[in-house]
Amino acid sequence: MKILVACEESGRVTAEFRRLGHEAYSCDILPTSGEHPEWHIQGDVLPLLKQKWDMIIAFPPCTYMTKAGAVRMRVEGKIVKDRYEKAMQAKDFFMKIFNANCSKIAIENPIPMAIVGLPRYSQIIQPWYFGDPWTKKTCLWLKGLPKLFPSKVVLNNVKMWVHGGSKKNNGQPRTEVGFSKNSKLSSKTFPGIARAMAEQWGGGEYYGQLDLFESLA
C-alpha cells in the first residue's frame, strides 16, 4: 500500500509500515528525527491530500483542542477569543484530513473539548495496551479501518507519561520520573502503538473489535 503518515516527525509509524513492505511516507513542517529522511516530506501536508493514497494516518496538533487545555479556554467564565479561534483553526485542519478522499483514514488526538465539536472518536487506547508501560489516554478516529486490538497488555509498573495543568496528577508530583518533559516528546507515537498500527492495519490480519478493553478506556 501507499501510505501517508501526516504530522509525524519521528518516522516511527512509517518505519513500521515499511518494515512490512509498504510504501510509507511521513510528512511534517519539521525535519524528521527518524533514521530515514529520504522517506520524509517536510512541508504542509494539505496539498498531499489531493494525491492518491491507500491509507492516511495523521497526528494533527492538539494544543488548542484537547480537553486538558479546557481551563485555559475560559477566564472568569468567558471564552478566550484568541484561544477559541486557534481551536477552530485546528479543527479545520483536522477535518480536512478526516474528509480526505481516501478509503482508510486514522487520526490520533487526545480527548477533545466538547466546545470544539469534533466528530465522536472511534476508540480510546493506552500505550500499556501494546507493551509500553505508560498511561496516556489517546483517541482514534477511524474510517475504513478496524479498531486496534491490545496486542501486549502491561499491567504492572505502569506510569503516567504526561502531566495535566495542575501541580499533581493522582497525587503524583509532575516532576515524577515518567512524565514527558516537553510537547515534542509527549507527541511522539509509542513504539508499541506504531507497531500495532502497521501489523493490524497493514499486515493483512484482522483482530476484530475492542469490546473487552473499551471498559478500561
Residue, then its C-alpha position, 0 to 999 in steps of 0.5 A: m500500500k501507499i501510505l501517508v503518515a501526516c504530522e509525524e516527525s519521528g518516522r516511527v509509524t512509517a518505519e513500521f509500515r515499511r518494515l512490512g513492505h509498504e510504501a510509507y511516507s511521513c510528512d511534517i513542517l519539521p525535519t524528521s528525527g527518524e533514521h530515514p529522511e529520504w522517506h520524509i516530506q517536510g512541508d504542509v501536508l494539505p496539498l498531499l491530500k489531493q494525491k492518491w493514497d491507500m491509507i492516511i494516518a495523521f497526528p494533527p496538533c492538539t494544543y488548542m483542542t484537547k480537553a486538558g487545555a479546557v481551563r485555559m479556554r475560559v477566564e472568569g467564565k468567558i471564552v478566550k477569543d484568541r484561544y477559541e479561534k486557534a481551536m477552530q483553526a485546528k479543527d479545520f485542519f483536522m477535518k480536512i484530513f478526516n474528509a480526505n478522499c481516501s478509503k482508510i483514514a486514522i487520526e490520533n488526538p487526545i480527548p477533545m473539548a466538547i466546545v470544539g465539536l469534533p466528530r465522536y472518536s472511534q476508540i480510546i487506547q493506552p500505550w500499556y495496551f501494546g507493551d509500553p508501560w505508560t498511561k496516556k489516554t489517546c483517541l482514534w478516529l477511524k474510517g475504513l479501518p478496524k479498531l486496534f486490538p491490545s496486542k501486549v497488555v502491561l499491567n504492572n509498573v505502569k506510569m503516567w507519561v504526561h502531566g495535566g495543568s495542575k501541580k499533581n496528577n493522582g497525587q503524583p508530583r509532575t516532576e515524577v520520573g515518567f512524565s514527558k518533559n516537553s510537547k515534542l516528546s509527549s507527541k511522539t507515537f509509542p513504539g508499541i502503538a506504531r507497531a500495532m498500527a502497521e501489523q493490524w492495519g497493514g499486515g493483512e490480519y484482522y483482530g476484530q473489535l475492542d469490546l473487552f478493553e473499551s471498559l478500561a478506556 
